[in-house]
Amino acid sequence: YYPLPQHFHITGRSVINPVNQSEAQDYLLAHNEASAGVQSVDNAIDSLLRTIPTDVEQILDIGSGPGYVNRNIPADYSVLAMDIDEDILRGNVRQTCVGDIMDIPLADGAVDLVMACDMLEHLPDAVLQKGLTELTRVSRKYLYLQVPFQEDPLMALAHCPHCGHTWHVNHHKRRFVQQQLMDLLPPAWKPVCVNY
């Protein structure tokens, strides 16, 4: 194995969608409190490392946070860590770029694999569909999509008795089952591997 150059050509500035921008401070707070050793992060790392296809060299880690997952990817892969805020990206050991899933500042087919770990559940319908279109645009081969499976959204709801506002504590806006996730992708994209 040999280290690949960790350089990606960024095609411009990404425009951050208002939904994600409004939640950026909560994401930053959550990333500051989280660390390696969290079961869901460890599961994501194990699952990803077991399933990276052998013909992958360039990876986009969209919604990377501080890089808990991508820092475990061996150096013989080029990885671009992208998230919606520079402060969230601090701590990454790979090249970073501020960017939004709705406006990825990369050329068509720029990477072999796009990984989106625990981020699609945060997106409302309009953002999700545009985001998936962007993921398939910049990936020339593979998508690695990790989402909470059949999560019960009622388990993490919070309610303020003073103002009446109800919200999901992790800002999850949807739940997924396998077929529903596959139905969101263009027909040309077929599952190669499914892990639970």
Secondary structure, 3 states (H helix, E strand, C coil): CCCCCCCCCCCCCCCCCHHHHHHHHHHHHHHHHCCCCCHHHHHHHHHHHHHCCCCCCEEEEECCCCCCCHHHCCCCCEEEEEECCHHHHCCCCCEEEECECCECCCCCCCEEEEEEECCHHHCCHHHHHHHHHHHHHHEEEEEEEECCECCCHHHHEEECCCCCCEEECCCCCCCECHHHHHHCCCCCCCCCCCCC
